[in-house]
Amino acid sequence: MENTPKTESVIPSAEGRIGLDVGTSKILVARRTGRGLEASVEVNAFIPLPYSRITENILLQNKVHYYQENGQFFVYGNSAEQFASLFNAETRRPMSRGLINPHEPEALTLIRVIIQGLVKKSKNDEELVCFSVPGAPVESPDDLIYHEEFLKNYLTELGYRVRSINEGQAVVFSELEKESFTGIGISAGGGMCNVCLAFLSVPVISFSVSKAGDYIDQSVGSVTGESATRVKMVKEASLDLTRTPQNKMEEALHIYYDEVIQNLVKHLNQSLGKASNVPKLDRAVPVVLAGGTSRPKGFLDRFEKVLRASKCPIEISEVRISTRPMQATAAGALVAAVNDA
């Protein structure tokens, strides 16, 4: 839970409004209470276990989230990675590269289960959920349609009024109020890095690239012989990009983080250079980083160094990182929800 005074002035009333970040790695819900921003999160992953009465009793005793189907238990959410680590196995993911995973037969069921656990059913027909969607992937821009419509339909079934917001734009809403919501918001997540240039809150350019956190985990796992799930847990617990690598895994993490940063900056500059609708800005604009992939110490410095050394088509005033990188997208979606007419 965090207090977030930066966004209070743009939120007239947050009652019955929810910000929902549907990410490849995690699903997070933001609400505003009298104590500030309240966030709830579940890992967007699961692991199947064979059915037995003993297993069921253990799961119940330990309050592990699961559901039962076709003679199996499906342990999901925050417990899934712990089970996977114990068995040195990979979690299964309902989403891949920011979108619903077409190769996972349990994908739709798991996303429904996780979302309903976080937002419950609507109490009345005035409640509104604003959920995040990625920018059109540069590799496959048409794949977004099914993903967005599935989420809209399911949230409507739960009784909510629904709207969507671009993930990068949500970062702008969360972090750039003092700049009149003008600048570049970047959400570096698990499945994608999402980018949005906004001018006075209006999105001008938005896109996503699929080299992000999952790409790092899978690539490092491939060269070290570790599972991607294990790499992810180590990365999130202890990675420091300012420190000289101490072992093979850390060395690989540094290498693939650099590749992700280089790829992100390249596509940012290409998109800005090709766009014909970029307004003539009379001042430099800020860049704000958010998302789990941006969290390791040193990420900000590495990203800024690469961006400053590149030929960015627009002038950048500063590069900073959100004080709440994991919650920024959901917080920005909440801003959009409570300001919805």
RAZIPE-V87437 format. One record per pair of residues at least 24 apart in sequence whose ideal C-beta (glycine too) atoms are under 6 Angstrom apart, sorted by the first residue. I is the first residue (numbers start at 0). J is the second residue. D is the distance in whole Angstrom. If there is no record, write none. Layout:
I;J;D  I;J;D
This chain:
0;37;5  1;36;5  1;323;6  2;35;4  3;35;6  3;36;4  5;176;6  6;334;6  9;176;6  9;334;6  10;337;5  13;337;5  15;125;6  15;126;4  16;127;5  16;336;4  16;337;4  17;118;6  17;128;5  18;129;6  18;329;4  18;332;3  18;333;3  18;336;6  19;128;5  19;130;4  20;131;5  20;328;4  20;329;4  21;130;6  21;131;6  22;188;5  23;94;4  23;97;5  23;189;4  23;190;3  24;189;3  26;113;5  27;329;5  28;117;4  28;118;6  29;329;4  29;330;5  29;333;5  36;330;6  38;326;5  39;117;5  41;76;4  41;77;6  41;113;5  42;76;5  42;77;5  42;79;6  42;80;6  43;94;6  44;79;5  44;90;4  44;92;5  45;73;5  45;75;4  45;79;5  45;91;6  45;109;5  46;74;5  46;79;5  46;82;5  46;83;5  46;90;5  47;71;5  47;73;6  48;72;4  66;112;6  75;109;6  80;228;6  83;228;5  89;226;5  89;228;5  90;228;5  96;190;5  96;191;6  96;209;4  97;133;4  97;190;4  97;191;4  98;142;6  98;146;4  99;146;5  111;153;6  120;157;5  120;158;6  121;157;6  121;158;3  121;159;5  126;159;5  127;160;4  127;336;5  127;339;6  128;154;5  128;159;5  128;161;6  129;162;5  129;164;6  129;332;4  129;335;5  129;336;4  130;163;6  131;164;6  131;166;4  131;169;5  131;328;5  131;332;5  132;163;5  133;166;5  133;191;5  133;193;5  133;207;4  134;165;6  134;193;5  134;205;4  134;206;4  134;207;4  136;207;5  137;206;6  137;208;6  138;209;6  164;332;5  164;335;5  165;195;5  165;202;6  165;205;5  166;193;4  166;328;5  167;193;4  167;194;5  167;195;3  167;205;5  168;195;4  168;197;6  168;202;5  169;328;5  169;331;3  169;332;5  170;287;6  170;289;5  170;327;5  170;331;6  171;197;4  172;331;4  172;334;4  172;335;6  173;327;4  173;330;4  173;331;4  174;287;4  174;321;5  178;285;6  181;284;6  182;284;4  182;285;4  183;286;4  184;287;5  185;288;5  186;289;5  186;290;4  186;328;5  187;290;4  187;292;4  187;293;5  188;290;4  189;213;5  192;263;5  194;267;6  198;278;5  203;277;6  204;270;6  204;274;5  206;270;5  208;266;5  210;259;5  210;262;5  211;292;6  212;291;6  212;292;4  215;255;5  218;255;5  219;251;4  219;252;6  219;255;6  222;251;5  223;247;6  223;248;5  223;251;6  238;295;4  239;296;5  240;295;5  240;297;3  240;298;6  241;296;5  241;297;4  260;301;6  260;302;5  260;305;5  264;305;5  264;306;5  264;309;5  268;309;6  268;311;6  271;312;4  271;313;6  272;312;5  283;314;4  283;315;6  283;316;4  285;316;5  285;317;5  286;315;6  286;318;5  287;319;6  288;320;5  289;321;4  289;324;5  289;327;4  290;324;6  291;325;6  293;320;6  293;324;5  294;324;5
